Amino acid sequence: MTESSIRDQWHRLPSTVTQWLIDNPGCVILPRTLSAEIIAATGQPLHQDLHGETALGQQDVDFIRMKSREAETGHPDTNYTFFDSVQP
C-alpha cells in the first residue's frame, strides 16, 4: 500500500480479505480482486501495476506472516514490535 500499510488498515479490512491474507502469508503480490476490495474498504489508493495487482512491501509481508502465525497458534506473536512500541 502506498499511503498506509496493511498493518495500519488491518482493522478496516473485510474478514474475507484478512482471512485470504492469513491463508496466503507468502504472497508478495496481491491479485487485483483483493486490491480492489482493500481500496473499497479503506478508501486509500494502492500502487497497482497494469494488471491491477499490488506488490506488498517487506513490512506488510512480515506483518501478514505474523498474523498467520498468530492464527495457527492462537497466541499473539511476542517477537513482533509495533512501530510505536518503546523497548524497555
C-alpha positions as semicolon CSV with decimal commas, in nm:
position;residue;x (nm);y (nm);z (nm)
1;M;0,000;0,000;0,000
2;T;0,126;0,349;-0,060
3;E;-0,028;0,596;0,186
4;S;-0,078;0,338;0,458
5;S;0,020;-0,016;0,526
6;I;-0,174;-0,338;0,568
7;R;-0,083;-0,319;0,937
8;D;-0,229;0,032;0,967
9;Q;-0,552;-0,064;0,789
10;W;-0,593;-0,422;0,921
11;H;-0,892;-0,333;1,139
12;R;-1,073;-0,181;0,838
13;L;-1,028;-0,477;0,603
14;P;-1,318;-0,716;0,544
15;S;-1,284;-1,055;0,710
16;T;-1,268;-1,221;0,368
17;V;-0,957;-1,014;0,287
18;T;-0,783;-1,071;0,620
19;Q;-0,859;-1,444;0,602
20;W;-0,716;-1,463;0,249
21;L;-0,401;-1,283;0,364
22;I;-0,367;-1,515;0,666
23;D;-0,416;-1,819;0,443
24;N;-0,157;-1,692;0,192
25;P;0,122;-1,541;0,406
26;G;0,389;-1,591;0,140
27;C;0,210;-1,382;-0,122
28;V;0,401;-1,067;-0,213
29;I;0,172;-0,955;-0,498
30;L;-0,198;-0,912;-0,428
31;P;-0,441;-1,015;-0,701
32;R;-0,648;-0,732;-0,849
33;T;-0,972;-0,853;-0,690
34;L;-0,811;-0,835;-0,346
35;S;-0,656;-0,496;-0,424
36;A;-1,000;-0,368;-0,526
37;E;-1,155;-0,492;-0,201
38;I;-0,884;-0,320;0,003
39;I;-0,932;0,007;-0,185
40;A;-1,310;-0,011;-0,136
41;A;-1,277;-0,086;0,238
42;T;-1,010;0,171;0,322
43;G;-1,069;0,446;0,071
44;Q;-0,691;0,456;0,030
45;P;-0,530;0,429;-0,314
46;L;-0,289;0,145;-0,383
47;H;0,002;0,143;-0,621
48;Q;-0,122;-0,105;-0,880
49;D;0,052;-0,238;-1,188
50;L;-0,106;-0,254;-1,534
51;H;-0,298;-0,566;-1,431
52;G;-0,441;-0,412;-1,113
53;E;-0,213;-0,614;-0,887
54;T;-0,038;-0,462;-0,585
55;A;0,314;-0,550;-0,470
56;L;0,349;-0,563;-0,092
57;G;0,641;-0,408;0,091
58;Q;0,855;-0,612;0,329
59;Q;0,686;-0,463;0,638
60;D;0,344;-0,573;0,513
61;V;0,475;-0,920;0,427
62;D;0,627;-0,954;0,775
63;F;0,305;-0,833;0,938
64;I;0,089;-1,078;0,742
65;R;0,323;-1,365;0,830
66;M;0,299;-1,266;1,197
67;K;-0,083;-1,265;1,175
68;S;-0,072;-1,606;1,010
69;R;0,147;-1,747;1,290
70;E;-0,091;-1,598;1,546
71;A;-0,385;-1,766;1,373
72;E;-0,202;-2,101;1,376
73;T;-0,103;-2,089;1,742
74;G;-0,394;-1,891;1,881
75;H;-0,146;-1,667;2,065
76;P;-0,009;-1,323;1,982
77;D;0,342;-1,320;1,837
78;T;0,559;-1,174;2,113
79;N;0,859;-1,131;1,881
80;Y;0,684;-0,860;1,680
81;T;0,740;-0,498;1,780
82;F;0,480;-0,244;1,673
83;F;0,614;0,074;1,519
84;D;0,516;0,283;1,823
85;S;0,647;0,044;2,088
86;V;0,921;0,153;2,320
87;Q;1,184;-0,101;2,415
88;P;1,237;-0,133;2,794
